[in-house]
Amino acid sequence: MKRKDAIAHITVAGYHDDSRTAMRIYTENRISYQVYTEAYAKGAQLKSEGMACTCFQCKQRPASA
Ligand SMILES: [Zn+2]
């Protein structure tokens, strides 16, 4: 997984409040802890702002939260 993709996945995990997945991606991709926490917080912020999630599952089912 490319670093950029790993960060994007952590952002999606943050959106879904999925800290287990985010932590797994973080540990598997040697991302700095600061980048990891910022990406996770960004995902949570997008959700709080009512933004649509960009992950594959949510695109398949746009009606579900
Ligand atoms: Zn999603």
PDB file of the backbone (N, CA, C, O) and the ligand in Angstrom, with CONECT records:
HET     ZN  A 101       1
ATOM      1  N   MET A   1       0.841  -1.194   0.000  1.00  0.00           N
ATOM      2  CA  MET A   1       0.000   0.000   0.000  1.00  0.00           C
ATOM      3  C   MET A   1       0.879   1.247   0.000  1.00  0.00           C
ATOM      4  O   MET A   1       1.805   1.368   0.802  1.00  0.00           O
ATOM      5  N   LYS A   2       0.582   2.157  -0.894  1.00  0.00           N
ATOM      6  CA  LYS A   2       1.341   3.405  -0.939  1.00  0.00           C
ATOM      7  C   LYS A   2       1.002   4.263   0.279  1.00  0.00           C
ATOM      8  O   LYS A   2      -0.087   4.177   0.847  1.00  0.00           O
ATOM      9  N   ARG A   3       1.966   5.086   0.654  1.00  0.00           N
ATOM     10  CA  ARG A   3       1.775   5.935   1.835  1.00  0.00           C
ATOM     11  C   ARG A   3       0.530   6.810   1.691  1.00  0.00           C
ATOM     12  O   ARG A   3      -0.249   6.966   2.632  1.00  0.00           O
ATOM     13  N   LYS A   4       0.359   7.371   0.506  1.00  0.00           N
ATOM     14  CA  LYS A   4      -0.793   8.235   0.257  1.00  0.00           C
ATOM     15  C   LYS A   4      -2.100   7.457   0.425  1.00  0.00           C
ATOM     16  O   LYS A   4      -3.065   7.969   0.993  1.00  0.00           O
ATOM     17  N   ASP A   5      -2.123   6.228  -0.068  1.00  0.00           N
ATOM     18  CA  ASP A   5      -3.314   5.391   0.051  1.00  0.00           C
ATOM     19  C   ASP A   5      -3.567   5.025   1.508  1.00  0.00           C
ATOM     20  O   ASP A   5      -4.710   5.005   1.963  1.00  0.00           O
ATOM     21  N   ALA A   6      -2.494   4.737   2.233  1.00  0.00           N
ATOM     22  CA  ALA A   6      -2.633   4.384   3.643  1.00  0.00           C
ATOM     23  C   ALA A   6      -3.252   5.538   4.418  1.00  0.00           C
ATOM     24  O   ALA A   6      -4.125   5.331   5.260  1.00  0.00           O
ATOM     25  N   ILE A   7      -2.803   6.744   4.134  1.00  0.00           N
ATOM     26  CA  ILE A   7      -3.354   7.917   4.816  1.00  0.00           C
ATOM     27  C   ILE A   7      -4.827   8.093   4.462  1.00  0.00           C
ATOM     28  O   ILE A   7      -5.639   8.428   5.324  1.00  0.00           O
ATOM     29  N   ALA A   8      -5.171   7.869   3.203  1.00  0.00           N
ATOM     30  CA  ALA A   8      -6.563   7.993   2.778  1.00  0.00           C
ATOM     31  C   ALA A   8      -7.438   6.964   3.502  1.00  0.00           C
ATOM     32  O   ALA A   8      -8.566   7.260   3.894  1.00  0.00           O
ATOM     33  N   HIS A   9      -6.898   5.743   3.672  1.00  0.00           N
ATOM     34  CA  HIS A   9      -7.654   4.705   4.371  1.00  0.00           C
ATOM     35  C   HIS A   9      -7.842   5.056   5.842  1.00  0.00           C
ATOM     36  O   HIS A   9      -8.891   4.770   6.419  1.00  0.00           O
ATOM     37  N   ILE A  10      -6.844   5.666   6.441  1.00  0.00           N
ATOM     38  CA  ILE A  10      -6.967   6.076   7.845  1.00  0.00           C
ATOM     39  C   ILE A  10      -8.020   7.175   7.973  1.00  0.00           C
ATOM     40  O   ILE A  10      -8.774   7.207   8.945  1.00  0.00           O
ATOM     41  N   THR A  11      -8.069   8.066   6.999  1.00  0.00           N
ATOM     42  CA  THR A  11      -9.083   9.121   7.023  1.00  0.00           C
ATOM     43  C   THR A  11     -10.484   8.516   6.955  1.00  0.00           C
ATOM     44  O   THR A  11     -11.386   8.943   7.676  1.00  0.00           O
ATOM     45  N   VAL A  12     -10.660   7.526   6.090  1.00  0.00           N
ATOM     46  CA  VAL A  12     -11.945   6.841   5.986  1.00  0.00           C
ATOM     47  C   VAL A  12     -12.280   6.132   7.305  1.00  0.00           C
ATOM     48  O   VAL A  12     -13.424   6.161   7.759  1.00  0.00           O
ATOM     49  N   ALA A  13     -11.280   5.501   7.908  1.00  0.00           N
ATOM     50  CA  ALA A  13     -11.504   4.831   9.189  1.00  0.00           C
ATOM     51  C   ALA A  13     -11.928   5.850  10.247  1.00  0.00           C
ATOM     52  O   ALA A  13     -12.782   5.560  11.085  1.00  0.00           O
ATOM     53  N   GLY A  14     -11.343   7.021  10.209  1.00  0.00           N
ATOM     54  CA  GLY A  14     -11.730   8.070  11.136  1.00  0.00           C
ATOM     55  C   GLY A  14     -13.171   8.495  10.912  1.00  0.00           C
ATOM     56  O   GLY A  14     -13.909   8.768  11.858  1.00  0.00           O
ATOM     57  N   TYR A  15     -13.549   8.544   9.667  1.00  0.00           N
ATOM     58  CA  TYR A  15     -14.933   8.890   9.319  1.00  0.00           C
ATOM     59  C   TYR A  15     -15.894   7.888   9.938  1.00  0.00           C
ATOM     60  O   TYR A  15     -16.958   8.257  10.433  1.00  0.00           O
ATOM     61  N   HIS A  16     -15.505   6.608   9.904  1.00  0.00           N
ATOM     62  CA  HIS A  16     -16.361   5.541  10.422  1.00  0.00           C
ATOM     63  C   HIS A  16     -16.126   5.253  11.908  1.00  0.00           C
ATOM     64  O   HIS A  16     -16.681   4.298  12.451  1.00  0.00           O
ATOM     65  N   ASP A  17     -15.316   6.067  12.554  1.00  0.00           N
ATOM     66  CA  ASP A  17     -15.009   5.875  13.970  1.00  0.00           C
ATOM     67  C   ASP A  17     -14.449   4.471  14.204  1.00  0.00           C
ATOM     68  O   ASP A  17     -14.778   3.809  15.188  1.00  0.00           O
ATOM     69  N   ASP A  18     -13.599   4.039  13.279  1.00  0.00           N
ATOM     70  CA  ASP A  18     -13.043   2.684  13.306  1.00  0.00           C
ATOM     71  C   ASP A  18     -11.556   2.754  13.681  1.00  0.00           C
ATOM     72  O   ASP A  18     -10.678   2.668  12.823  1.00  0.00           O
ATOM     73  N   SER A  19     -11.307   2.909  14.951  1.00  0.00           N
ATOM     74  CA  SER A  19      -9.922   3.087  15.406  1.00  0.00           C
ATOM     75  C   SER A  19      -9.087   1.819  15.245  1.00  0.00           C
ATOM     76  O   SER A  19      -7.868   1.898  15.090  1.00  0.00           O
ATOM     77  N   ARG A  20      -9.733   0.650  15.281  1.00  0.00           N
ATOM     78  CA  ARG A  20      -8.980  -0.602  15.121  1.00  0.00           C
ATOM     79  C   ARG A  20      -8.383  -0.701  13.728  1.00  0.00           C
ATOM     80  O   ARG A  20      -7.213  -1.049  13.570  1.00  0.00           O
ATOM     81  N   THR A  21      -9.193  -0.393  12.711  1.00  0.00           N
ATOM     82  CA  THR A  21      -8.692  -0.434  11.338  1.00  0.00           C
ATOM     83  C   THR A  21      -7.616   0.630  11.134  1.00  0.00           C
ATOM     84  O   THR A  21      -6.589   0.369  10.507  1.00  0.00           O
ATOM     85  N   ALA A  22      -7.852   1.813  11.658  1.00  0.00           N
ATOM     86  CA  ALA A  22      -6.876   2.892  11.503  1.00  0.00           C
ATOM     87  C   ALA A  22      -5.539   2.513  12.134  1.00  0.00           C
ATOM     88  O   ALA A  22      -4.479   2.754  11.557  1.00  0.00           O
ATOM     89  N   MET A  23      -5.601   1.926  13.310  1.00  0.00           N
ATOM     90  CA  MET A  23      -4.367   1.532  14.002  1.00  0.00           C
ATOM     91  C   MET A  23      -3.633   0.444  13.228  1.00  0.00           C
ATOM     92  O   MET A  23      -2.404   0.443  13.160  1.00  0.00           O
ATOM     93  N   ARG A  24      -4.394  -0.484  12.645  1.00  0.00           N
ATOM     94  CA  ARG A  24      -3.766  -1.555  11.866  1.00  0.00           C
ATOM     95  C   ARG A  24      -3.041  -0.983  10.651  1.00  0.00           C
ATOM     96  O   ARG A  24      -1.908  -1.369  10.367  1.00  0.00           O
ATOM     97  N   ILE A  25      -3.685  -0.072   9.938  1.00  0.00           N
ATOM     98  CA  ILE A  25      -3.050   0.542   8.767  1.00  0.00           C
ATOM     99  C   ILE A  25      -1.817   1.330   9.194  1.00  0.00           C
ATOM    100  O   ILE A  25      -0.785   1.304   8.523  1.00  0.00           O
ATOM    101  N   TYR A  26      -1.936   2.017  10.294  1.00  0.00           N
ATOM    102  CA  TYR A  26      -0.811   2.802  10.826  1.00  0.00           C
ATOM    103  C   TYR A  26       0.393   1.907  11.126  1.00  0.00           C
ATOM    104  O   TYR A  26       1.520   2.229  10.748  1.00  0.00           O
ATOM    105  N   THR A  27       0.152   0.800  11.796  1.00  0.00           N
ATOM    106  CA  THR A  27       1.259  -0.078  12.172  1.00  0.00           C
ATOM    107  C   THR A  27       1.847  -0.813  10.967  1.00  0.00           C
ATOM    108  O   THR A  27       3.030  -1.151  10.960  1.00  0.00           O
ATOM    109  N   GLU A  28       1.025  -1.057   9.954  1.00  0.00           N
ATOM    110  CA  GLU A  28       1.503  -1.809   8.788  1.00  0.00           C
ATOM    111  C   GLU A  28       2.227  -0.929   7.774  1.00  0.00           C
ATOM    112  O   GLU A  28       2.919  -1.447   6.898  1.00  0.00           O
ATOM    113  N   ASN A  29       2.082   0.370   7.873  1.00  0.00           N
ATOM    114  CA  ASN A  29       2.616   1.244   6.830  1.00  0.00           C
ATOM    115  C   ASN A  29       3.656   2.256   7.298  1.00  0.00           C
ATOM    116  O   ASN A  29       4.073   3.126   6.534  1.00  0.00           O
ATOM    117  N   ARG A  30       4.065   2.139   8.541  1.00  0.00           N
ATOM    118  CA  ARG A  30       5.151   2.986   9.045  1.00  0.00           C
ATOM    119  C   ARG A  30       4.903   4.461   8.827  1.00  0.00           C
ATOM    120  O   ARG A  30       5.804   5.208   8.442  1.00  0.00           O
ATOM    121  N   ILE A  31       3.696   4.867   9.071  1.00  0.00           N
ATOM    122  CA  ILE A  31       3.354   6.283   8.991  1.00  0.00           C
ATOM    123  C   ILE A  31       3.687   6.916  10.343  1.00  0.00           C
ATOM    124  O   ILE A  31       3.606   6.251  11.375  1.00  0.00           O
ATOM    125  N   SER A  32       4.053   8.173  10.341  1.00  0.00           N
ATOM    126  CA  SER A  32       4.348   8.828  11.621  1.00  0.00           C
ATOM    127  C   SER A  32       3.067   8.953  12.431  1.00  0.00           C
ATOM    128  O   SER A  32       1.971   9.064  11.882  1.00  0.00           O
ATOM    129  N   TYR A  33       3.231   8.932  13.758  1.00  0.00           N
ATOM    130  CA  TYR A  33       2.047   8.996  14.616  1.00  0.00           C
ATOM    131  C   TYR A  33       1.284  10.302  14.410  1.00  0.00           C
ATOM    132  O   TYR A  33       0.056  10.330  14.492  1.00  0.00           O
ATOM    133  N   GLN A  34       2.008  11.369  14.146  1.00  0.00           N
ATOM    134  CA  GLN A  34       1.351  12.664  13.929  1.00  0.00           C
ATOM    135  C   GLN A  34       0.470  12.629  12.678  1.00  0.00           C
ATOM    136  O   GLN A  34      -0.665  13.104  12.694  1.00  0.00           O
ATOM    137  N   VAL A  35       1.004  12.064  11.598  1.00  0.00           N
ATOM    138  CA  VAL A  35       0.240  11.968  10.355  1.00  0.00           C
ATOM    139  C   VAL A  35      -0.987  11.083  10.566  1.00  0.00           C
ATOM    140  O   VAL A  35      -2.077  11.377  10.075  1.00  0.00           O
ATOM    141  N   TYR A  36      -0.788  10.003  11.299  1.00  0.00           N
ATOM    142  CA  TYR A  36      -1.892   9.084  11.593  1.00  0.00           C
ATOM    143  C   TYR A  36      -3.010   9.787  12.348  1.00  0.00           C
ATOM    144  O   TYR A  36      -4.175   9.682  11.964  1.00  0.00           O
ATOM    145  N   THR A  37      -2.671  10.503  13.419  1.00  0.00           N
ATOM    146  CA  THR A  37      -3.703  11.168  14.220  1.00  0.00           C
ATOM    147  C   THR A  37      -4.387  12.288  13.435  1.00  0.00           C
ATOM    148  O   THR A  37      -5.585  12.523  13.593  1.00  0.00           O
ATOM    149  N   GLU A  38      -3.623  12.972  12.593  1.00  0.00           N
ATOM    150  CA  GLU A  38      -4.215  14.050  11.798  1.00  0.00           C
ATOM    151  C   GLU A  38      -5.182  13.498  10.757  1.00  0.00           C
ATOM    152  O   GLU A  38      -6.244  14.073  10.520  1.00  0.00           O
ATOM    153  N   ALA A  39      -4.808  12.373  10.133  1.00  0.00           N
ATOM    154  CA  ALA A  39      -5.669  11.766   9.134  1.00  0.00           C
ATOM    155  C   ALA A  39      -6.957  11.244   9.779  1.00  0.00           C
ATOM    156  O   ALA A  39      -8.048  11.392   9.227  1.00  0.00           O
ATOM    157  N   TYR A  40      -6.810  10.644  10.934  1.00  0.00           N
ATOM    158  CA  TYR A  40      -7.988  10.107  11.636  1.00  0.00           C
ATOM    159  C   TYR A  40      -8.925  11.246  12.053  1.00  0.00           C
ATOM    160  O   TYR A  40     -10.141  11.145  11.892  1.00  0.00           O
ATOM    161  N   ALA A  41      -8.358  12.313  12.582  1.00  0.00           N
ATOM    162  CA  ALA A  41      -9.156  13.466  13.007  1.00  0.00           C
ATOM    163  C   ALA A  41      -9.842  14.124  11.812  1.00  0.00           C
ATOM    164  O   ALA A  41     -10.964  14.618  11.925  1.00  0.00           O
ATOM    165  N   LYS A  42      -9.166  14.125  10.678  1.00  0.00           N
ATOM    166  CA  LYS A  42      -9.748  14.714   9.480  1.00  0.00           C
ATOM    167  C   LYS A  42     -11.004  13.952   9.060  1.00  0.00           C
ATOM    168  O   LYS A  42     -12.010  14.555   8.685  1.00  0.00           O
ATOM    169  N   GLY A  43     -10.937  12.617   9.128  1.00  0.00           N
ATOM    170  CA  GLY A  43     -12.096  11.799   8.785  1.00  0.00           C
ATOM    171  C   GLY A  43     -13.257  12.070   9.718  1.00  0.00           C
ATOM    172  O   GLY A  43     -14.397  12.205   9.274  1.00  0.00           O
ATOM    173  N   ALA A  44     -12.974  12.151  11.014  1.00  0.00           N
ATOM    174  CA  ALA A  44     -14.022  12.434  11.993  1.00  0.00           C
ATOM    175  C   ALA A  44     -14.626  13.814  11.750  1.00  0.00           C
ATOM    176  O   ALA A  44     -15.827  14.018  11.931  1.00  0.00           O
ATOM    177  N   GLN A  45     -13.783  14.756  11.340  1.00  0.00           N
ATOM    178  CA  GLN A  45     -14.262  16.112  11.078  1.00  0.00           C
ATOM    179  C   GLN A  45     -15.195  16.140   9.863  1.00  0.00           C
ATOM    180  O   GLN A  45     -16.216  16.827   9.868  1.00  0.00           O
ATOM    181  N   LEU A  46     -14.831  15.388   8.832  1.00  0.00           N
ATOM    182  CA  LEU A  46     -15.669  15.334   7.627  1.00  0.00           C
ATOM    183  C   LEU A  46     -17.059  14.827   7.976  1.00  0.00           C
ATOM    184  O   LEU A  46     -18.060  15.342   7.477  1.00  0.00           O
ATOM    185  N   LYS A  47     -17.117  13.807   8.841  1.00  0.00           N
ATOM    186  CA  LYS A  47     -18.405  13.249   9.229  1.00  0.00           C
ATOM    187  C   LYS A  47     -19.201  14.268  10.033  1.00  0.00           C
ATOM    188  O   LYS A  47     -20.404  14.429   9.827  1.00  0.00           O
ATOM    189  N   SER A  48     -18.526  14.952  10.950  1.00  0.00           N
ATOM    190  CA  SER A  48     -19.219  15.933  11.793  1.00  0.00           C
ATOM    191  C   SER A  48     -19.761  17.090  10.961  1.00  0.00           C
ATOM    192  O   SER A  48     -20.736  17.738  11.343  1.00  0.00           O
ATOM    193  N   GLU A  49     -19.123  17.343   9.823  1.00  0.00           N
ATOM    194  CA  GLU A  49     -19.569  18.413   8.936  1.00  0.00           C
ATOM    195  C   GLU A  49     -20.633  17.941   7.949  1.00  0.00           C
ATOM    196  O   GLU A  49     -21.134  18.722   7.140  1.00  0.00           O
ATOM    197  N   GLY A  50     -20.970  16.654   8.026  1.00  0.00           N
ATOM    198  CA  GLY A  50     -21.999  16.117   7.147  1.00  0.00           C
ATOM    199  C   GLY A  50     -21.526  15.823   5.741  1.00  0.00           C
ATOM    200  O   GLY A  50     -22.338  15.682   4.827  1.00  0.00           O
ATOM    201  N   MET A  51     -20.203  15.728   5.558  1.00  0.00           N
ATOM    202  CA  MET A  51     -19.663  15.431   4.240  1.00  0.00           C
ATOM    203  C   MET A  51     -19.885  13.955   3.904  1.00  0.00           C
ATOM    204  O   MET A  51     -19.924  13.103   4.791  1.00  0.00           O
ATOM    205  N   ALA A  52     -20.030  13.670   2.607  1.00  0.00           N
ATOM    206  CA  ALA A  52     -20.187  12.294   2.170  1.00  0.00           C
ATOM    207  C   ALA A  52     -18.856  11.564   2.288  1.00  0.00           C
ATOM    208  O   ALA A  52     -17.794  12.133   2.035  1.00  0.00           O
ATOM    209  N   CYS A  53     -18.932  10.297   2.677  1.00  0.00           N
ATOM    210  CA  CYS A  53     -17.721   9.492   2.758  1.00  0.00           C
ATOM    211  C   CYS A  53     -17.288   9.088   1.349  1.00  0.00           C
ATOM    212  O   CYS A  53     -18.121   8.887   0.464  1.00  0.00           O
ATOM    213  N   THR A  54     -15.984   8.973   1.157  1.00  0.00           N
ATOM    214  CA  THR A  54     -15.454   8.660  -0.172  1.00  0.00           C
ATOM    215  C   THR A  54     -15.072   7.195  -0.323  1.00  0.00           C
ATOM    216  O   THR A  54     -14.587   6.793  -1.380  1.00  0.00           O
ATOM    217  N   CYS A  55     -15.282   6.385   0.720  1.00  0.00           N
ATOM    218  CA  CYS A  55     -14.847   5.004   0.625  1.00  0.00           C
ATOM    219  C   CYS A  55     -15.756   4.182  -0.278  1.00  0.00           C
ATOM    220  O   CYS A  55     -16.894   4.562  -0.551  1.00  0.00           O
ATOM    221  N   PHE A  56     -15.234   3.054  -0.732  1.00  0.00           N
ATOM    222  CA  PHE A  56     -15.935   2.214  -1.703  1.00  0.00           C
ATOM    223  C   PHE A  56     -17.291   1.750  -1.184  1.00  0.00           C
ATOM    224  O   PHE A  56     -18.289   1.814  -1.902  1.00  0.00           O
ATOM    225  N   GLN A  57     -17.325   1.290   0.048  1.00  0.00           N
ATOM    226  CA  GLN A  57     -18.573   0.779   0.615  1.00  0.00           C
ATOM    227  C   GLN A  57     -19.657   1.844   0.647  1.00  0.00           C
ATOM    228  O   GLN A  57     -20.807   1.563   0.309  1.00  0.00           O
ATOM    229  N   CYS A  58     -19.309   3.058   1.046  1.00  0.00           N
ATOM    230  CA  CYS A  58     -20.296   4.133   1.137  1.00  0.00           C
ATOM    231  C   CYS A  58     -20.752   4.598  -0.246  1.00  0.00           C
ATOM    232  O   CYS A  58     -21.900   5.003  -0.425  1.00  0.00           O
ATOM    233  N   LYS A  59     -19.855   4.538  -1.208  1.00  0.00           N
ATOM    234  CA  LYS A  59     -20.249   4.916  -2.571  1.00  0.00           C
ATOM    235  C   LYS A  59     -21.243   3.902  -3.132  1.00  0.00           C
ATOM    236  O   LYS A  59     -22.127   4.251  -3.914  1.00  0.00           O
ATOM    237  N   GLN A  60     -21.091   2.649  -2.725  1.00  0.00           N
ATOM    238  CA  GLN A  60     -22.004   1.608  -3.176  1.00  0.00           C
ATOM    239  C   GLN A  60     -23.390   1.802  -2.562  1.00  0.00           C
ATOM    240  O   GLN A  60     -24.406   1.529  -3.200  1.00  0.00           O
ATOM    241  N   ARG A  61     -23.417   2.275  -1.319  1.00  0.00           N
ATOM    242  CA  ARG A  61     -24.674   2.459  -0.619  1.00  0.00           C
ATOM    243  C   ARG A  61     -24.766   3.882  -0.055  1.00  0.00           C
ATOM    244  O   ARG A  61     -24.619   4.082   1.151  1.00  0.00           O
ATOM    245  N   PRO A  62     -25.007   4.859  -0.919  1.00  0.00           N
ATOM    246  CA  PRO A  62     -25.010   6.266  -0.493  1.00  0.00           C
ATOM    247  C   PRO A  62     -26.072   6.610   0.531  1.00  0.00           C
ATOM    248  O   PRO A  62     -25.936   7.604   1.245  1.00  0.00           O
ATOM    249  N   ALA A  63     -27.136   5.807   0.621  1.00  0.00           N
ATOM    250  CA  ALA A  63     -28.210   6.130   1.551  1.00  0.00           C
ATOM    251  C   ALA A  63     -27.847   5.801   2.986  1.00  0.00           C
ATOM    252  O   ALA A  63     -28.382   6.410   3.911  1.00  0.00           O
ATOM    253  N   SER A  64     -26.938   4.839   3.190  1.00  0.00           N
ATOM    254  CA  SER A  64     -26.590   4.434   4.544  1.00  0.00           C
ATOM    255  C   SER A  64     -25.561   5.384   5.158  1.00  0.00           C
ATOM    256  O   SER A  64     -24.740   5.968   4.451  1.00  0.00           O
ATOM    257  N   ALA A  65     -25.617   5.522   6.419  1.00  0.00           N
ATOM    258  CA  ALA A  65     -24.709   6.453   7.090  1.00  0.00           C
ATOM    259  C   ALA A  65     -23.401   5.802   7.307  1.00  0.00           C
ATOM    260  O   ALA A  65     -22.489   6.417   7.861  1.00  0.00           O
TER     261      ALA A  65
HETATM  262 ZN    ZN A 101     -17.349   5.194   4.145  1.00  0.00          ZN2+
END
